[in-house]
Amino acid sequence: TITGRGKINCEYRISYATGADPRRPTTFGAEQFGLYVNDQWHVNNNLTVTAGLRADKPRFNDTPSFNPIVQTALGFNTATHPAESLVFSPRLGFNWNPGGGTTQQVRGGIGVFAGRAPYVWVSNAYAGTGVEQIALACRTVDGCAVPAFNPDPANQPKLGAAGALSVDLIDPHFKFPRVLRTTLGYDRDLFLGIRGTVEVLYSKTQEDVYYQNLNDKQTGTSPLDGRPTYSRVSSSVVDATFLTNTTKGSEKTATIQLTRPFSNGITLSGDYAHQKALSAFDATSSRAISNWRFQHNMGDIFTAALGTSAFQQKDRISLNGTYDFHTGPFGHTFGLYFNAQSGRPYSLLLGPGLTSLGSLDVNLDTNGSNDLLYVPGGADKVILCPSNTTTAATATNPCGNRTALNSQLLSDYLTFAGINPNKARILNKYESFEPWSRKLDFHYGLTLPIKVMHTEVDFDMLNLMHFISKSDGNVYFVSNQNVTPVNYIGQDPTTGKPIYRENSTTFVTGSTTVRNFGSLTPGRQYSIADLSSRWQARLGFRITY
């Protein structure tokens, strides 16, 4: 039987505010002081250099409340706010016209850049101390008796001493995200009136957000693939999400563009961009617990590992054409805009196993929604069971009370997802990609002969391809950029092979053994984006003074 932290099949959580006003918001005071100076130096008629320096100084006027339970359980002081260090961001740029004139130019720069301060992530540490707002959990994996369901929303069980705290913590040395970025571009007049541009951009992470759970500690390794397994540090705390920094991450983008304006009002342009973006952590939620729980990992939940960023746009092609002309006092603009781009990256996950025996979370961190898939290394290296498997493996039947499926289904699915099924390894995050999308937009603008102001009537048709044919212009996506095709049941006691269960199996009508399709059917991981796959028309009237 499956025992210990593998059993996560039943859980109850409740959050409530303390004090007289349970609806009061979490408030804290914060300020950021900034100063920027720059100077532009015209070295000669062909070369201009710009230098600048930005200085930022954050200040936090309040400190999160102290929770003695967390101090005793984990040795961490919740009364901590981020660092208030002075941060300098130097920048240097240049523009050089070789030989003078406007035929060509070389431009570039390097500098340190930071976006807006992520106060929503910082706010979790003020709201989640377990003092002003209490978040409790009761889980069977921890030996807690989960209360019976109560349909009355006003009288939910508060748990009391039976519940374990869920808290949000922040590193006292936490720094706001920033990157070192450099760019180099070259513009040149080519032949036949064509203007060409080539540009490369490189960014290196200096500071980015990273989450850990301080209530986990490594206590072993998984028999599946050797990834670390974990247990809790303290039974009085269930989750202790910890916001800190990582310096891992980079981005490389290369772009080429061609533009050809004609004297008769026609302008044609096209560009291609390729990006490779790596990150150690992609914070996609405003909540600390969601950022940690849904961050895909290869097993080690404490060490930042580089992988494809969730925000990478691998390839994009754009082709545009516009035509401006007049008929009497009226001005006309026609435009066609075509865009083709590769899909977003997505991850293949390995789900927990048999709920009838207690779900087996492969690294035992009690989260079955963040474990990356282990590829066994071939169809002969794994046993595949249908989703209606409800009993444990026996010496004679690894699928318990069901008939095993053809393991080639997993290999075919991995091949379709761009993964080599014959190389045994734990996948990294976001190794697969959604299908390419293609869209064509149309624009028409009519300028009216009104002298006191600029007046224009606009008509736009978005996704014209889908208007023409319902099979074109569709955008396919993977929900939340992850899919769980199989679950891990355990190891076969006879052969030692891992036993996977298809996450969803649909059988031929009237049969419990003849498979029709399932989560391992190639392409079933995709859905059609409802809004962006529709054609849309827009009529507008614009007045500009």
C-alpha positions as CSV (number, residue, x, y, z in Angstrom):
1,T,0.0,0.0,0.0
2,I,1.0,3.6,-0.4
3,T,1.7,5.3,2.9
4,G,3.2,8.5,4.2
5,R,3.2,11.8,2.4
6,G,2.0,10.1,-0.8
7,K,-1.5,10.2,0.5
8,I,-2.9,13.6,-0.5
9,N,-6.4,12.6,-1.5
10,C,-8.4,14.6,1.1
11,E,-7.7,18.2,2.2
12,Y,-9.7,21.0,3.9
13,R,-8.5,24.6,3.9
14,I,-10.1,27.7,5.4
15,S,-8.9,31.4,5.7
16,Y,-10.5,34.1,7.9
17,A,-9.5,37.5,9.3
18,T,-9.1,38.2,12.9
19,G,-10.4,41.3,14.7
20,A,-13.6,43.2,14.6
21,D,-13.6,43.9,10.9
22,P,-13.1,40.7,8.9
23,R,-13.3,42.5,5.6
24,R,-10.6,45.0,6.2
25,P,-7.9,45.0,3.5
26,T,-4.2,44.4,4.2
27,T,-2.4,47.7,4.2
28,F,1.2,48.7,4.4
29,G,3.2,51.8,3.4
30,A,5.9,51.8,0.8
31,E,7.8,54.4,-1.1
32,Q,10.4,54.4,-3.9
33,F,12.6,57.3,-4.5
34,G,14.3,57.6,-7.9
35,L,16.7,59.9,-9.6
36,Y,17.9,59.8,-13.2
37,V,20.5,61.9,-15.0
38,N,21.8,61.6,-18.5
39,D,24.0,63.4,-21.0
40,Q,24.3,63.3,-24.7
41,W,27.6,63.8,-26.3
42,H,28.0,64.6,-30.1
43,V,31.5,63.2,-30.6
44,N,31.4,64.4,-34.3
45,N,28.9,64.7,-37.1
46,N,28.6,60.9,-37.4
47,L,28.7,59.7,-33.8
48,T,26.5,60.4,-30.8
49,V,27.0,58.9,-27.4
50,T,24.4,59.0,-24.6
51,A,25.2,58.1,-21.0
52,G,22.9,57.9,-18.0
53,L,22.6,56.8,-14.4
54,R,19.5,55.9,-12.4
55,A,19.4,55.5,-8.7
56,D,16.4,53.9,-6.8
57,K,15.9,53.7,-3.1
58,P,12.9,51.7,-1.8
59,R,11.5,52.3,1.7
60,F,9.0,50.3,3.7
61,N,7.1,52.2,6.4
62,D,5.6,49.2,8.0
63,T,6.8,45.8,9.2
64,P,4.8,42.5,9.0
65,S,3.5,41.2,12.3
66,F,5.5,38.8,14.4
67,N,4.1,35.2,14.7
68,P,5.7,33.2,17.5
69,I,4.3,29.9,16.1
70,V,6.4,30.3,13.0
71,Q,9.4,31.4,14.9
72,T,9.3,28.3,17.1
73,A,8.4,25.9,14.2
74,L,10.8,27.2,11.5
75,G,13.1,29.6,13.2
76,F,12.0,32.4,10.9
77,N,10.9,35.9,12.0
78,T,7.8,37.0,10.1
79,A,8.4,40.6,11.1
80,T,10.7,41.2,8.1
81,H,10.4,43.4,5.1
82,P,12.5,43.5,1.9
83,A,15.9,45.2,1.7
84,E,16.0,49.0,1.4
85,S,19.3,49.1,-0.4
86,L,20.2,51.8,-2.9
87,V,20.3,50.4,-6.4
88,F,22.3,52.0,-9.2
89,S,21.4,51.4,-12.9
90,P,23.9,52.8,-15.4
91,R,23.1,53.0,-19.1
92,L,25.3,53.8,-22.2
93,G,24.1,54.1,-25.8
94,F,25.4,55.2,-29.1
95,N,24.4,56.1,-32.7
96,W,26.9,56.0,-35.5
97,N,26.4,56.9,-39.2
98,P,29.4,55.5,-41.1
99,G,30.3,57.9,-43.8
100,G,27.6,60.4,-42.8
101,G,24.2,60.8,-44.3
102,T,21.2,58.6,-43.7
103,T,22.2,55.6,-45.9
104,Q,23.2,53.5,-42.9
105,Q,23.5,53.6,-39.2
106,V,24.8,51.5,-36.4
107,R,23.1,51.9,-33.0
108,G,23.3,50.1,-29.7
109,G,23.5,50.3,-26.0
110,I,23.9,48.5,-22.7
111,G,22.4,49.1,-19.3
112,V,20.7,47.9,-16.2
113,F,16.9,48.2,-16.2
114,A,14.1,47.5,-13.7
115,G,10.3,47.5,-14.1
116,R,7.7,48.6,-11.6
117,A,8.1,47.4,-8.1
118,P,6.2,44.1,-7.6
119,Y,4.3,45.2,-4.5
120,V,1.6,42.5,-5.0
121,W,4.2,39.8,-4.2
122,V,5.5,41.8,-1.3
123,S,2.0,42.2,0.1
124,N,1.7,38.5,0.6
125,A,4.3,38.7,3.4
126,Y,2.1,41.4,5.2
127,A,-1.2,39.5,4.8
128,G,0.1,36.0,5.3
129,T,1.8,36.1,8.7
130,G,-0.9,34.1,10.3
131,V,-1.8,37.0,12.7
132,E,-4.2,39.4,11.0
133,Q,-5.4,36.7,8.7
134,I,-5.3,33.0,9.5
135,A,-5.1,30.3,6.8
136,L,-5.4,26.7,8.2
137,A,-5.3,23.4,6.5
138,C,-6.3,19.9,7.5
139,R,-5.0,17.0,5.4
140,T,-5.3,13.3,5.7
141,V,-1.6,13.0,4.7
142,D,-0.7,14.7,8.0
143,G,-3.1,12.5,10.1
144,C,-5.7,15.3,10.4
145,A,-9.4,14.2,10.5
146,V,-10.9,16.3,7.7
147,P,-14.3,17.7,8.9
148,A,-17.5,16.6,7.2
149,F,-18.9,18.8,4.4
150,N,-21.1,21.7,5.6
151,P,-23.2,23.4,3.0
152,D,-23.7,26.5,5.1
153,P,-21.1,29.1,4.0
154,A,-21.5,31.1,7.2
155,N,-20.7,28.2,9.5
156,Q,-17.6,26.5,8.1
157,P,-15.4,24.6,10.6
158,K,-12.6,26.9,11.8
159,L,-10.4,23.8,12.6
160,G,-8.7,25.5,15.6
161,A,-5.8,23.6,17.0
162,A,-6.4,20.7,14.6
163,G,-5.4,22.9,11.6
164,A,-1.9,23.7,10.5
165,L,-0.9,27.3,9.5
166,S,-0.2,28.3,6.0
167,V,2.1,31.4,6.0
168,D,3.9,33.7,3.5
169,L,7.4,34.8,4.2
170,I,9.9,37.1,2.5
171,D,13.7,37.2,2.4
172,P,15.0,40.2,4.3
173,H,17.6,40.5,1.5
174,F,14.9,40.4,-1.3
175,K,15.7,42.8,-4.1
176,F,13.3,44.0,-6.8
177,P,13.8,42.3,-10.3
178,R,16.2,43.9,-12.7
179,V,18.2,42.8,-15.8
180,L,21.4,43.8,-17.6
181,R,20.4,44.4,-21.2
182,T,22.4,45.1,-24.4
183,T,21.3,45.7,-27.9
184,L,23.0,46.2,-31.3
185,G,21.2,47.2,-34.5
186,Y,22.2,48.0,-38.1
187,D,20.0,49.9,-40.6
188,R,20.8,50.3,-44.2
189,D,19.4,51.3,-47.6
190,L,19.7,48.3,-49.8
191,F,18.6,47.9,-53.5
192,L,15.4,48.9,-55.2
193,G,14.5,51.3,-52.5
194,I,14.4,48.6,-49.7
195,R,15.4,49.6,-46.2
196,G,16.8,46.7,-44.1
197,T,17.3,46.4,-40.4
198,V,19.1,43.8,-38.4
199,E,19.0,43.9,-34.6
200,V,20.0,41.6,-31.7
201,L,19.1,41.9,-28.1
202,Y,20.6,40.1,-25.1
203,S,19.3,40.3,-21.5
204,K,20.9,38.7,-18.4
205,T,18.9,38.4,-15.1
206,Q,20.5,40.2,-12.2
207,E,17.7,39.7,-9.8
208,D,14.4,37.8,-10.3
209,V,11.8,36.4,-8.0
210,Y,12.1,32.8,-6.7
211,Y,9.8,30.9,-4.3
212,Q,10.6,28.1,-1.9
213,N,8.6,26.3,0.8
214,L,10.6,26.4,4.1
215,N,8.5,23.8,5.7
216,D,9.9,21.1,3.4
217,K,13.1,19.1,3.8
218,Q,14.6,16.4,1.7
219,T,14.4,13.0,3.3
220,G,14.9,10.5,0.4
221,T,14.8,9.9,-3.3
222,S,12.1,8.5,-5.6
223,P,12.3,4.9,-6.8
224,L,11.0,6.1,-10.2
225,D,13.9,8.4,-11.3
226,G,16.0,9.3,-8.2
227,R,14.5,12.8,-7.8
228,P,14.5,14.1,-4.2
229,T,11.5,13.4,-1.9
230,Y,10.5,15.5,1.0
231,S,8.7,15.6,4.3
232,R,7.5,18.4,6.5
233,V,9.8,20.3,9.0
234,S,7.0,21.1,11.4
235,S,3.5,19.6,11.9
236,S,2.2,23.0,13.1
237,V,2.8,24.6,9.7
238,V,1.5,23.2,6.4
239,D,3.1,25.7,3.9
240,A,5.7,28.4,4.4
241,T,6.2,30.0,1.0
242,F,9.3,32.1,1.0
243,L,9.9,34.9,-1.5
244,T,13.6,35.3,-2.4
245,N,15.8,36.0,-5.5
246,T,17.6,34.1,-8.2
247,T,20.2,35.5,-10.6
248,K,19.6,32.8,-13.2
249,G,17.9,33.7,-16.5
250,S,18.6,35.2,-19.9
251,E,17.0,36.2,-23.2
252,K,18.3,36.4,-26.8
253,T,16.3,38.0,-29.5
254,A,17.3,38.5,-33.2
255,T,15.2,40.5,-35.6
256,I,15.4,41.2,-39.3
257,Q,13.1,43.7,-41.1
258,L,12.7,44.8,-44.7
259,T,10.6,47.9,-45.7
260,R,9.8,49.2,-49.2
261,P,7.9,52.5,-49.5
262,F,6.7,53.4,-53.0
263,S,6.0,56.8,-54.4
264,N,2.3,55.9,-55.3
265,G,1.4,55.5,-51.6
266,I,2.0,51.8,-51.2
267,T,4.3,50.6,-48.4
268,L,5.3,46.9,-48.0
269,S,7.2,45.5,-45.0
270,G,8.1,42.2,-43.4
271,D,10.0,41.1,-40.4
272,Y,11.1,37.9,-38.7
273,A,12.0,37.5,-35.0
274,H,13.6,34.6,-33.1
275,Q,13.8,34.5,-29.4
276,K,15.4,32.1,-26.8
277,A,14.4,32.9,-23.3
278,L,15.5,31.0,-20.2
279,S,14.3,31.5,-16.7
280,A,14.6,29.8,-13.3
281,F,11.2,30.9,-12.2
282,D,8.2,32.4,-13.9
283,A,5.9,34.1,-11.4
284,T,2.5,34.0,-13.1
285,S,0.3,34.6,-10.1
286,S,-0.3,37.3,-7.5
287,R,-0.5,34.7,-4.7
288,A,2.6,33.3,-3.2
289,I,1.2,29.8,-2.7
290,S,0.1,29.6,-6.3
291,N,3.5,30.7,-7.6
292,W,5.2,28.0,-5.6
293,R,2.6,25.2,-6.0
294,F,2.3,25.6,-9.8
295,Q,6.0,26.1,-10.7
296,H,7.1,23.1,-12.7
297,N,10.2,21.4,-11.3
298,M,12.4,18.4,-12.0
299,G,12.4,17.4,-8.3
300,D,14.7,19.7,-6.5
301,I,12.4,22.4,-5.1
302,F,15.1,24.4,-3.4
303,T,17.6,24.9,-6.3
304,A,16.8,27.2,-9.2
305,A,17.2,25.4,-12.5
306,L,17.2,27.0,-15.9
307,G,14.6,26.1,-18.5
308,T,12.6,27.6,-21.2
309,S,10.6,30.6,-20.0
310,A,6.8,30.5,-20.1
311,F,6.9,33.8,-21.9
312,Q,9.2,32.8,-24.7
313,Q,8.0,33.7,-28.2
314,K,10.2,31.4,-30.3
315,D,9.4,32.6,-33.8
316,R,7.3,35.3,-35.4
317,I,6.8,36.4,-39.0
318,S,4.9,39.6,-39.9
319,L,4.0,40.8,-43.4
320,N,2.2,44.2,-43.8
321,G,1.0,46.2,-46.8
322,T,-0.7,49.6,-46.8
323,Y,-2.0,51.9,-49.6
324,D,-2.7,55.6,-49.1
325,F,-4.4,57.7,-51.7
326,H,-7.0,60.5,-52.3
327,T,-10.2,60.8,-54.3
328,G,-11.0,64.5,-54.3
329,P,-11.1,65.8,-50.8
330,F,-11.3,62.4,-49.2
331,G,-8.3,60.4,-48.0
332,H,-8.2,56.6,-48.0
333,T,-6.0,54.0,-46.3
334,F,-6.2,50.3,-47.0
335,G,-4.1,47.9,-44.9
336,L,-3.5,44.2,-44.7
337,Y,-1.5,42.8,-41.7
338,F,-0.5,39.1,-41.6
339,N,1.1,37.6,-38.5
340,A,2.3,34.0,-38.0
341,Q,3.9,32.9,-34.8
342,S,4.9,29.8,-33.0
343,G,2.8,28.7,-30.1
344,R,3.5,29.1,-26.4
345,P,5.7,26.6,-24.7
346,Y,4.1,24.1,-22.4
347,S,5.2,21.4,-19.9
348,L,4.4,17.7,-19.6
349,L,3.6,16.8,-16.0
350,L,3.4,13.5,-14.1
351,G,0.3,13.3,-12.0
352,P,-0.3,11.5,-8.7
353,G,-1.6,8.0,-8.9
354,L,-4.4,5.9,-7.4
355,T,-6.9,8.0,-5.3
356,S,-8.3,4.7,-4.0
357,L,-5.0,4.0,-2.3
358,G,-3.9,7.6,-1.7
359,S,-2.5,9.7,-4.5
360,L,1.2,9.1,-5.0
361,D,2.9,12.4,-5.5
362,V,6.3,11.5,-7.1
363,N,8.5,13.8,-4.9
364,L,6.1,13.7,-1.9
365,D,5.9,17.5,-1.5
366,T,2.1,17.0,-1.4
367,N,1.7,18.9,-4.7
368,G,0.8,16.8,-7.6
369,S,0.5,19.7,-10.1
370,N,4.1,20.6,-10.5
371,D,6.1,17.4,-11.1
372,L,7.7,17.2,-14.5
373,L,7.3,14.0,-16.5
374,Y,9.9,11.2,-16.4
375,V,10.4,9.6,-19.8
376,P,11.2,5.9,-19.1
377,G,13.3,5.6,-22.3
378,G,11.1,3.5,-24.6
379,A,7.8,1.6,-24.8
380,D,9.4,-1.5,-23.4
381,K,10.6,0.4,-20.3
382,V,7.2,1.2,-18.8
383,I,3.8,-0.4,-18.1
384,L,0.8,1.6,-19.1
385,C,-2.6,1.1,-17.4
386,P,-6.0,2.6,-18.3
387,S,-7.6,5.4,-16.2
388,N,-10.2,3.0,-14.7
389,T,-7.5,1.1,-12.9
390,T,-8.5,1.2,-9.2
391,T,-6.4,-1.4,-7.5
392,A,-2.7,-1.8,-6.8
393,A,-0.4,-3.9,-8.9
394,T,-0.1,-7.6,-8.1
395,A,2.6,-10.2,-9.0
396,T,0.5,-11.3,-11.9
397,N,-1.1,-8.1,-13.1
398,P,0.6,-4.7,-12.8
399,C,-2.7,-2.9,-13.6
400,G,-4.5,-4.6,-10.8
401,N,-8.1,-5.3,-11.9
402,R,-7.6,-4.0,-15.5
403,T,-5.9,-4.9,-18.7
404,A,-2.7,-3.0,-19.6
405,L,-2.6,-0.7,-22.6
406,N,-0.1,-0.7,-25.3
407,S,2.9,1.3,-24.0
408,Q,3.6,2.6,-27.5
409,L,0.8,5.1,-26.9
410,L,3.1,7.0,-24.6
411,S,6.0,6.9,-27.1
412,D,3.7,8.2,-29.9
413,Y,2.3,11.0,-27.7
414,L,5.8,12.1,-26.7
415,T,7.0,12.1,-30.3
416,F,4.0,14.3,-31.2
417,A,4.9,16.7,-28.4
418,G,8.5,17.0,-29.8
419,I,10.1,14.8,-27.1
420,N,12.4,11.8,-27.8
421,P,10.6,8.9,-26.2
422,N,13.8,6.7,-26.2
423,K,15.9,8.9,-24.0
424,A,15.3,8.3,-20.4
425,R,15.2,11.5,-18.4
426,I,13.1,13.9,-16.4
427,L,11.9,16.6,-18.8
428,N,12.6,20.2,-18.1
429,K,9.9,22.8,-18.0
430,Y,8.2,24.1,-21.2
431,E,10.0,21.7,-23.7
432,S,6.9,21.3,-25.9
433,F,5.2,24.0,-28.0
434,E,1.6,24.8,-29.0
435,P,0.9,24.8,-32.8
436,W,1.6,27.9,-34.9
437,S,-1.1,30.5,-35.3
438,R,-1.8,32.6,-38.4
439,K,-4.0,35.7,-38.6
440,L,-4.8,38.2,-41.3
441,D,-6.3,41.6,-40.3
442,F,-7.8,44.2,-42.7
443,H,-8.0,48.0,-42.1
444,Y,-9.7,50.8,-44.0
445,G,-9.6,54.4,-43.0
446,L,-11.6,57.3,-44.6
447,T,-10.4,60.8,-43.8
448,L,-13.2,63.4,-44.1
449,P,-12.7,66.9,-45.5
450,I,-13.1,68.9,-42.3
451,K,-10.5,71.6,-41.9
452,V,-10.9,72.5,-38.2
453,M,-10.0,69.0,-37.1
454,H,-8.8,65.7,-38.3
455,T,-11.8,63.4,-38.7
456,E,-11.5,59.7,-39.7
457,V,-13.9,56.8,-40.1
458,D,-12.2,53.4,-39.4
459,F,-13.3,49.9,-40.3
460,D,-11.3,46.9,-39.1
461,M,-11.8,43.2,-39.7
462,L,-9.8,41.1,-37.4
463,N,-8.9,37.5,-38.3
464,L,-10.1,37.8,-41.8
465,M,-8.9,34.2,-42.6
466,H,-11.5,32.8,-40.2
467,F,-14.2,34.9,-41.8
468,I,-13.4,33.3,-45.1
469,S,-12.9,29.8,-43.8
470,K,-13.8,28.4,-40.4
471,S,-10.9,26.0,-40.5
472,D,-8.4,28.9,-40.8
473,G,-7.3,31.5,-38.2
474,N,-7.8,29.2,-35.3
475,V,-5.6,29.6,-32.2
476,Y,-4.8,26.4,-30.3
477,F,-3.6,26.4,-26.8
478,V,-2.8,24.2,-23.8
479,S,-4.6,25.3,-20.6
480,N,-2.3,26.9,-18.1
481,Q,0.6,25.9,-20.3
482,N,0.8,22.4,-18.9
483,V,-0.8,19.0,-19.4
484,T,-0.8,15.8,-17.4
485,P,-1.0,12.8,-19.8
486,V,-0.2,10.1,-17.3
487,N,-0.1,9.5,-13.5
488,Y,2.5,7.5,-11.6
489,I,1.2,4.5,-9.7
490,G,4.4,2.9,-8.5
491,Q,6.9,0.2,-9.5
492,D,5.9,-3.2,-10.8
493,P,6.9,-5.7,-8.1
494,T,7.7,-8.3,-10.8
495,T,9.7,-6.4,-13.4
496,G,10.7,-3.3,-11.5
497,K,9.3,-1.1,-14.4
498,P,7.4,2.1,-13.5
499,I,3.7,1.8,-13.8
500,Y,1.9,4.8,-15.4
501,R,-1.8,5.2,-15.7
502,E,-3.4,7.2,-18.5
503,N,-5.0,10.3,-17.0
504,S,-8.2,9.8,-19.0
505,T,-9.2,6.8,-21.0
506,T,-12.4,6.5,-23.1
507,F,-13.4,3.1,-24.2
508,V,-15.5,1.9,-27.1
509,T,-19.2,1.9,-26.2
510,G,-20.1,-1.2,-24.2
511,S,-16.5,-2.1,-23.5
512,T,-14.1,-1.7,-20.5
513,T,-11.1,-3.0,-22.3
514,V,-11.1,-1.7,-25.9
515,R,-9.7,1.9,-25.8
516,N,-11.2,4.5,-28.2
517,F,-9.1,7.5,-27.2
518,G,-7.7,9.2,-24.2
519,S,-5.3,11.8,-22.8
520,L,-2.5,10.1,-24.7
521,T,-4.2,10.6,-28.0
522,P,-1.9,13.1,-29.8
523,G,-3.6,16.5,-30.1
524,R,-6.1,16.1,-27.3
525,Q,-3.9,18.5,-25.1
526,Y,-5.0,21.4,-27.3
527,S,-8.1,23.5,-27.1
528,I,-9.3,26.3,-29.4
529,A,-9.0,29.8,-28.0
530,D,-12.6,31.0,-28.2
531,L,-12.1,34.8,-28.6
532,S,-8.9,35.0,-30.5
533,S,-10.1,32.4,-33.0
534,R,-13.2,34.4,-33.9
535,W,-13.4,37.0,-36.7
536,Q,-14.3,40.4,-35.3
537,A,-15.5,43.6,-37.1
538,R,-15.1,47.1,-35.7
539,L,-16.4,50.4,-36.9
540,G,-15.0,53.6,-35.4
541,F,-15.1,57.3,-35.7
542,R,-12.1,59.4,-34.6
543,I,-11.7,63.1,-34.1
544,T,-8.3,64.6,-33.5
545,Y,-7.8,68.3,-32.7
